[in-house]
Amino acid sequence: MGVRFEELAWRETPIGLISLRRRRDPSLGVEVYEVKLDDEFLMSSLFPVAEIELARLGLAPLAGQGLDVVVGGLGLGYTARTALEDDRVASLLVVEAIEDVIDWHRRELLPFAAGLAADPRTRFVRADFFAAVADGTGFDPQDPARRFHAVLLDVDHSPRNVLHPGHAAFYTPDGLRRLAAHLHPDGVFALWSDDPPDPDFEATLAAVFRTARTHVVPFANPLTGGESANTVYVAQR
């Protein structure tokens, strides 16, 4: 019998102790990779559907080739890896605040994300996504004025349930207007949320962007034997 549980990496950060662990689930017969912040689960390889759909739904409204894309929050890499599967994507800038998370991918600790770090279109930027928006420095340190065709964000649990109080201002009209300034005309902002659709946040998106749609993404939950759902918001300038 193989190892049932292994902590692959961990680090104390300004928002808590972040760790990557791998465990064997005997009931499902699969290896599960999980990210925890202190005692709270942030993500699991058992539930990648909405992270994958964040990339697909976020890129779907865009026309043309040569797309420049930002992914805010690297995590297990599902959103970034799915974005690279779209052959219209010319560059992928991954903005991640925790260097150790980037290192997980450089060391290829996550087999389902293989090739992400090695893809020539990928560049990792170790930075606070929310600070980059708030202070206007932009996402690309080599070109602070650079604009993008899509920004795909998966950091907080939801606009109401943030990992750090400093993130809350981003989800206001002023915060989203600052984000929109980093998009090309017709550019897309897409956001993953663990909560059901939030009418107040939908109204905020509609006040800032030309169009805004909310997608409920259902997925099978092998732990409950039933169905769960996440939310993906897609807004276009």
N, C-alpha and C positions, 0 to 999 in steps of 0.2 A: 504494500500500500504506500502511495506517495505521501508527501507532506500535506497535512490537512490545512495548515495555516502558516503564512510567512509574511512578515512585515518587510517590504522591499526597500522602503526609504521613509525618512521622517525628518522634519525640521521645525524648530520654533520660528514663528513669523510674527509680524506686528498684529495680525488678526487671530493668532492662535497656533497650536501645533498641527501642522498638516502632515498627513501620512498617506502612503500608498501601500496597500496590502493585497495579498493574493491568498485565496482560500479555495479549497475543494468543496463543492456542495454535493454531498453524497446522494441527496434525494433527486437532484437534477442531473448528476453525472457530468458536471462541467466545472472548469476553473473560473472563478469570479474575481475580478479586479475591482477594488473599491478605493475611493478617496475619502478621507475623513478630516474634518477640522475639529480638533479637540475630540469630543465624544459624538459629534454630529456627522452623519453621512452626507457628503456632498454629491457623490455620483457613484454609479455602479455599472459595470459592463453587462449586468442583467437587463438594464433599461436604457438602451442606446437610441431608441426609435426617434424620440423628439429631438435629440441632439443632431441626428442625421437629417431629420426634416427641417431643422433650422437652416441648414445650408441649402437644401433643395428648394424650400419655399422662399428663402431669401434671395436666391439667384434667379428664380423663375421669371420674375417680371422684367429682367434686364434683357436688352437687345444687343446684338453685335458681339464682336470678339474682343480679345485683349483686355479682359476685365481685371482690374486691380481690386483686391479684396482684403479687408481687415477682419480677423477673428479676435475678439476680445475674450480672453480666458481660454487657456489651452486644455486643462483637465486631462481626460483620457484620450483626447484627440479626435473624437468622432466627427465633430463639426468641421475641423480643419481638413481631415482626411477626405471627407465627402466633398468639400469644396474643390479639392484637387482632382476629383473624378470628373468634374465639368471641364471639358477641354477648351472652353472659352476663357478660363481663368489663366491670365498671364503671370500674375504675381500674387503671393499670399503673404501678408504681414501678420504674424501672430503676436499680439500684445499680451504679455503675461507678467504679473507682478512678482512671482516667486521663481527665482532662478532654479530651484530644485525641480520644479515641475517641468521646466524646459529640459533639464538634465535627464529626467526620466525618459524623454523621447530621444534625446541624443544617444543614450545608452541602450535604447531599444528594449526597455523593460516591458513594453506593452505590445505583444505580438500582433494584435489586430490593428495597430497604428503603424506597422512597419512601412518604411518608405517615406513617411511624412517629413522627418528631419532631413533626409537625403535628397528629397526632391529639389531640383535647382530653382523652382519657383518659390520655395519657402524661405522666409527669413524670420527669425525670432527676435523680438524686441523685449528686453526685460524692462518693463515700465508699468506704472499704475495707469490703467486705461482711463479711469475717472478723472485723475489729475491731469492727464493729457488733454482731456476735453475742457475741464474747468479753467485751466490756465492758458489755453490756446496754443500750447506748444506743438500740438499735432501728434500723429502716431508714428511718423517716420523721422527719427533723429537726423538722418542724412538730408531730409528735405521737409522742413516743418510746414511749408505751405502746400504740400502735396494733397491732392484730393483723390477720393476713391469711389468706385462704382457701388460697393456694398460694404457695410459694416455689420457683422454678425456677432451678437453679444450673448454670452452665457457665463455670468459670474455670480450674480445674486440669485437667491431663491425666487424672487419676484420683485416687482417695483415696490411693493409694500414690505417685503421681508428681505432686508438687505443684510449682507455679511458685516458691513461696517457702517456706522452712522454717516460717515463722510460721503457715502455713495448716494444718499437719498436725494440730494440736490440735482443729480443727473436726470431724474425722472420727472422733473418739473418742466413747464414750457420753456423757461430760459435755458435749462440744461440741454434739452433736446434741440433747441435752436443752435446752440453752440456745436452740438454734434452734427447737425445738418450742414453747417458751414464747411465741414470736412468731406462732404459728398459732392460729386458731380451733379449737374442738373439731371433729373430722373434717377439719381442714385437711391439706393435702398438701405434702410435701417431695419434689421430683423432682431428680435429679442426672444429668448427662451424664458419661460416662466413655469414654476412648479404649481402655481395657483390657477384656479379657474379664471376665465376671462373677467377682467376688471373694468367695469363701465367707466369709472373715473379716469383710468389710464387710457382707455380707448378714446375718450373725449380729449385728453391732452395730446395724444398723437394726431388726432384729426385737426386740432387747432394749429399744429406746427407743420404737418406734411400735407401734400396735395391729396394723397389717398392713404388710407390705413385700413388694413384687414386683420381680422383675428381668426386664427386657425386652432381648433381643438384637435390635438393629436392623440388618439387612443392607442393603447398598446396592451398586449397580454401581460399580465403580472403573474409570473410563475410562483411567487411566494404566497399569493392569496388564491391562486387558481381562477381569478376573475380578470377584470379589465380595469386599467387605470388610464389616466390622461394627463398630459401637459398642455401648455398653451404656447403658441408661437405667434407673435405680433409681427406684421410686415407693413412697413410704411415707406412711401416713395415720395421723393421731392417733386 
